[in-house]
């Protein structure tokens, strides 16, 4: 009997879900906007990366950090959208355990990396406003490369235990997930075992990564605001604040659904399932879509380069 059960568990799959209760309309009215968002996000981030790579005048710290953000967003799109579109377009709901664990690893490690990059961008704005004369000497290319490597290593090392912890469990319940992709907070509840360690470790890494990063970003902006308030010239005051608008938008777009979804999963047992699903889609799909738009609108230098390419 044990051998039979082991075989059953190894061959079992999770069943992904689109939007419960909307099966009749989701194929057309949901898949088309999702496809459009996917294409726009891919094109927007890819164009920004190509423009920055091909223009030496954009090889500055701010644009290098923007490139890191774009690469992370592209990774998130590639890790999530294919399974989402597979459900809505082809009704392909099954995902193997290993594929699910791999997907949640990439999703959550890339989210951790993106949080780190947003922190680096806050530090970039702080240095640019607090000490503009030493800006280039502080944020040199080798130093930026090391910062980026640390971000990647932190994301991989911190998140890697999650799929390993999940892999040791047996799953004997109805393995129907409420999302179109795998998230650790939901997958662990499918296990027929004590998930205390997973729950504690998941909360620990949330505090260690997103919680700590957001706190440091807040502290950076307190210091930025303190510096800006000491500027006597009204024009310079507005110019300094204007350089932070794009980053503030990116921070709000990323952290608002992130915190909301985490709180609902852990403490909002009686919350609407539809709210959780919508927040999950916003959490993964909106930042890669909005970030390129925000930075193109606010960065005249980058916007001019993009217009010049397409006008030619």
SULMO-V655989 format. One record per run of one state. SS is the DSSP state (H for helix, E for strand, - for the rest). FROM is the first residue (numbers start at 1). TO is the last residue. If there is no record, write none. Layout:
ss->SS from->FROM to->TO
ss->SS from->FROM to->TO
This chain:
ss->- from->1 to->1
ss->H from->2 to->11
ss->- from->12 to->12
ss->E from->13 to->15
ss->- from->16 to->22
ss->H from->23 to->54
ss->- from->55 to->55
ss->H from->56 to->58
ss->- from->59 to->60
ss->H from->61 to->90
ss->- from->91 to->93
ss->E from->94 to->96
ss->H from->97 to->130
ss->- from->131 to->131
ss->H from->132 to->138
ss->- from->139 to->140
ss->H from->141 to->167
ss->- from->168 to->175
ss->E from->176 to->176
ss->- from->177 to->183
ss->H from->184 to->190
ss->- from->191 to->195
ss->H from->196 to->229
ss->- from->230 to->233
ss->H from->234 to->242
ss->- from->243 to->244
ss->H from->245 to->267
ss->- from->268 to->272
ss->H from->273 to->298
ss->- from->299 to->299
ss->H from->300 to->311
ss->- from->312 to->312
